Amino acid sequence: MQASDHAFWLQKSGRTDADLPALHFAHGNSFPTGTYSVFLNQLKSSYQIHAPDMLGHNPAFPVTDSWPQLCREMIASIESIPGGPVILLGHSLGGMLSLMVARMRPDLVDCVLMLDSPVVSGWRARVLQAGKLVGLDRFVGPAKSSKKRRKSWPDSDAAYRHFAVKEQFAIWPEQVLRDYIQFGTRPYPKGVTLQFNREIETKIYRTLPHGISKFTRQPFPVPVGFLCGTTSVECAQAGIFHTRQLVGDNFEWIEGGHLYPLESPELAAHKTHVMLQKLLGQKSRN
């Protein structure tokens, strides 16, 4: 599967039903779309699902500060979907990009649902900007861990065993973890290695947008919703005040941490569908 295969999920499911609303899904940082197979398969009976495999890996759209090229990459992916406008659904990185793209190109979008993608604004955004200016961002947060993350194993079974005992991954359903090994690694001369480039993952963390407030000013051109993990460290660190200001009543809690679409894919898919129907209803009334 190639990183440019934006229509992978539609092709895999075999659905071409034009009556189903088109949904563009964008993954979280370091997790190729295939990792979300169980979650997305719960939604494919209700939506035509389109998704880029791995954002940030196309040289034509390099990772730069505040992600303008990643936005362009997503816009190109959305524009390739027949018809339109479409639903934007994204987890973490993917949710933030979806929000930014909806502000830039509302003509392409019906609504946006962000899965644990908190809006970093106010004083936290100023701290983020200062940290990037002096280089402190490389020593704290996820960038500190990602740049030294183990990236190769003798074979797929060894990779599976490596992740299965880690606290973050041990709570995933077995099939989700096996999907991560299948779609998140690739062969290389000494076994298997991570599919998602570790340096790109780190660069995405280090270039988090610090000027997101310009994308969230009201009124927002399309309905926006947010599903927040009850134990999400990322939402706790970023704060949810500005997120709740943006989405209003379209805010719901879901049991789990930042990776709840992978921890509890069936529950996450159910909550996602309910919120999307609410957002589409709001769109139709406007």
C-alpha positions in Angstrom: 0.0 0.0 0.0 1.5 3.3 -1.1 1.3 6.6 0.9 -0.5 8.2 -2.0 -3.4 5.7 -2.0 -6.0 8.0 -0.6 -8.9 5.8 -1.7 -7.6 2.7 0.0 -10.5 2.2 2.3 -13.2 2.7 -0.3 -11.4 0.2 -2.6 -10.9 -2.3 0.2 -14.5 -2.3 1.3 -15.7 -2.6 -2.3 -18.3 0.1 -1.8 -19.2 2.6 -4.5 -22.6 3.5 -3.2 -23.0 7.1 -4.2 -25.9 7.5 -1.7 -23.5 7.1 1.3 -21.9 10.4 2.5 -18.2 10.7 1.6 -15.9 10.7 4.6 -12.3 11.7 4.6 -10.3 10.2 7.5 -6.9 11.4 8.7 -4.7 9.4 11.1 -2.7 10.4 14.1 1.0 11.0 14.1 3.0 7.8 13.6 0.0 5.6 13.0 -0.7 4.8 9.3 -4.3 4.5 8.4 -4.3 0.7 8.3 -3.8 0.8 12.1 -7.4 2.0 12.4 -8.9 -0.9 10.4 -11.2 -2.1 13.1 -12.4 1.4 13.9 -13.0 2.3 10.2 -14.6 -1.0 9.4 -17.4 -0.2 11.9 -18.2 2.9 9.8 -18.0 1.7 6.3 -21.6 0.6 6.1 -22.7 4.2 6.7 -20.0 6.2 4.8 -17.8 6.1 1.8 -14.4 6.2 3.5 -11.4 7.8 1.9 -8.1 8.1 3.7 -4.5 8.9 2.9 -2.2 6.1 4.1 0.5 8.2 5.7 0.5 12.0 5.8 3.9 13.8 5.8 5.8 11.3 3.6 5.2 12.9 0.2 8.3 15.0 -0.7 6.0 17.4 -2.6 4.4 18.3 0.8 7.2 18.5 3.3 6.7 19.0 7.1 7.3 22.6 7.9 6.4 24.9 10.9 2.7 25.0 11.6 2.0 22.4 8.8 1.0 24.5 5.8 2.3 21.8 3.4 0.5 19.1 5.3 -2.7 21.1 4.9 -2.0 21.3 1.1 -1.5 17.6 1.1 -4.9 17.0 2.7 -6.6 19.4 0.4 -5.2 17.5 -2.6 -6.4 14.3 -1.1 -10.0 15.7 -0.5 -10.1 17.2 -4.0 -9.5 13.8 -5.5 -12.7 12.4 -4.0 -15.5 12.5 -6.6 -18.4 14.8 -5.8 -18.3 16.8 -2.6 -18.3 18.4 -0.1 -17.2 15.7 2.3 -17.1 14.9 6.0 -13.7 15.4 7.7 -12.8 13.0 10.5 -9.4 13.0 12.1 -7.6 11.7 15.1 -5.0 13.8 16.9 -2.8 15.2 14.1 -5.5 14.3 11.6 -8.2 16.2 13.5 -6.1 19.3 13.7 -5.3 19.3 10.0 -9.0 18.7 9.3 -10.0 21.8 11.3 -7.4 23.9 9.5 -8.4 22.7 6.1 -12.1 23.3 6.8 -11.3 27.0 7.6 -9.1 27.3 4.5 -11.5 25.5 2.1 -15.0 25.3 3.5 -16.3 24.6 0.1 -14.9 21.1 0.3 -16.3 20.3 3.7 -19.7 19.3 5.2 -18.5 19.1 8.8 -15.5 18.3 11.0 -15.2 15.8 13.8 -12.0 15.9 15.8 -11.0 12.8 17.8 -8.9 14.0 20.8 -7.3 16.9 18.8 -7.3 19.7 21.4 -7.0 23.3 20.2 -3.8 24.8 21.7 -4.5 28.5 22.1 -4.0 31.4 24.5 -1.0 31.3 26.8 -0.3 27.7 26.0 0.2 28.6 22.3 2.6 31.4 23.4 4.6 28.9 25.4 4.7 26.5 22.5 6.0 29.2 20.1 8.7 30.3 22.6 9.7 26.7 23.1 10.1 26.2 19.3 12.1 29.5 19.0 14.7 28.4 21.6 14.7 24.7 20.8 13.3 23.4 24.1 10.7 21.4 22.2 13.2 18.8 21.3 13.8 17.9 25.0 10.2 17.7 26.2 6.9 16.1 25.2 6.4 13.4 22.5 9.3 14.7 20.3 11.8 13.6 23.1 10.5 10.1 22.9 9.9 9.7 19.2 13.4 10.7 18.1 14.9 7.7 20.0 12.1 5.2 19.5 13.1 1.7 18.5 12.4 1.3 14.8 13.5 -2.2 13.7 13.1 -5.9 14.7 14.2 -9.3 13.3 10.7 -10.1 12.1 7.0 -9.2 12.5 6.5 -11.5 15.5 9.4 -9.9 17.4 7.8 -6.5 16.7 4.4 -7.7 17.9 6.0 -9.0 21.2 7.9 -5.7 21.7 4.7 -3.6 21.6 2.4 -6.1 23.3 4.1 -5.7 26.6 4.2 -1.9 26.5 1.5 -0.2 28.7 0.2 2.0 25.9 -0.3 -0.9 23.5 -1.2 -3.7 25.9 -4.7 -2.4 26.3 -5.4 -2.5 22.5 -7.5 -5.4 21.2 -5.3 -8.0 19.7 -6.5 -7.3 16.1 -5.7 -3.6 16.4 -2.2 -4.3 17.5 -1.8 -6.9 14.7 -3.0 -4.3 12.2 -0.4 -1.9 13.5 2.3 -4.4 12.9 0.9 -5.2 9.4 0.4 -1.6 8.3 2.9 0.1 10.6 6.0 -1.9 9.6 7.7 -2.9 6.3 10.4 -5.3 5.4 14.0 -4.2 5.3 17.3 -6.1 4.9 17.6 -7.1 8.6 13.9 -7.8 9.3 11.1 -5.2 9.6 11.2 -1.5 10.3 8.7 1.2 11.1 6.7 2.3 8.1 6.2 5.8 9.6 9.5 7.6 9.3 10.7 8.3 12.9 12.4 11.6 11.8 9.1 12.8 10.2 7.1 11.8 13.3 9.5 13.9 15.4 9.4 16.9 13.0 5.6 16.9 13.1 5.6 17.1 16.9 8.2 19.9 16.8 6.2 22.0 14.3 2.9 21.9 16.1 0.9 25.0 15.0 1.2 27.8 17.6 -1.2 30.2 15.6 -4.2 27.9 15.6 -6.4 30.7 17.0 -6.7 32.2 13.5 -8.3 29.0 12.3 -10.8 28.8 15.2 -12.3 32.3 15.2 -16.1 32.4 15.1 -18.3 32.0 13.3 -16.7 28.8 11.9 -17.9 28.0 8.4 -19.0 24.4 9.0 -20.2 22.5 12.1 -17.4 21.1 14.3 -17.5 18.4 16.9 -15.1 17.0 19.4 -14.8 13.6 21.2 -12.5 13.8 24.2 -10.9 10.9 26.0 -11.7 10.9 29.7 -8.1 10.1 30.6 -6.4 11.8 27.7 -3.1 13.3 28.9 -2.8 15.3 25.6 -6.2 17.0 26.3 -5.2 17.6 29.9 -1.9 19.2 28.9 -3.4 21.4 26.1 -6.5 22.3 28.0 -10.0 22.0 26.5 -11.3 25.6 27.2 -10.6 26.8 23.7 -11.8 23.6 22.2 -15.2 23.8 24.0 -15.5 27.5 22.9 -15.1 26.4 19.3 -17.5 23.4 19.3 -20.1 24.5 21.8 -22.6 21.7 22.4 -20.9 19.4 20.0 -18.5 18.2 22.7 -18.7 14.7 24.1 -16.6 12.6 26.5 -15.6 9.0 25.7 -14.0 6.6 28.1 -10.3 6.1 27.3 -7.0 7.9 26.7 -5.7 9.8 23.7 -5.7 6.7 21.6 -9.2 5.6 22.3 -10.0 4.9 18.6 -7.4 2.1 18.9 -8.1 1.2 22.5 -11.9 0.8 22.1 -12.6 0.9 18.3 -16.2 -0.3 18.5 -17.2 2.3 21.1 -15.3 5.0 19.3 -17.0 4.2 16.0 -20.5 4.3 17.7 -19.8 7.7 19.3 -18.3 8.9 16.1 -21.4 8.0 14.0 -23.8 9.6 16.5 -21.8 12.8 16.6 -21.5 12.9 12.8 -25.2 12.5 12.3 -25.7 15.5 14.7 -23.2 17.6 12.8 -24.7 16.7 9.4 -28.1 17.7 10.8 -26.7 21.1 11.7 -25.2 21.5 8.3 -28.5 20.7 6.6 -30.3 23.4 8.7 -27.8 26.1 7.7 
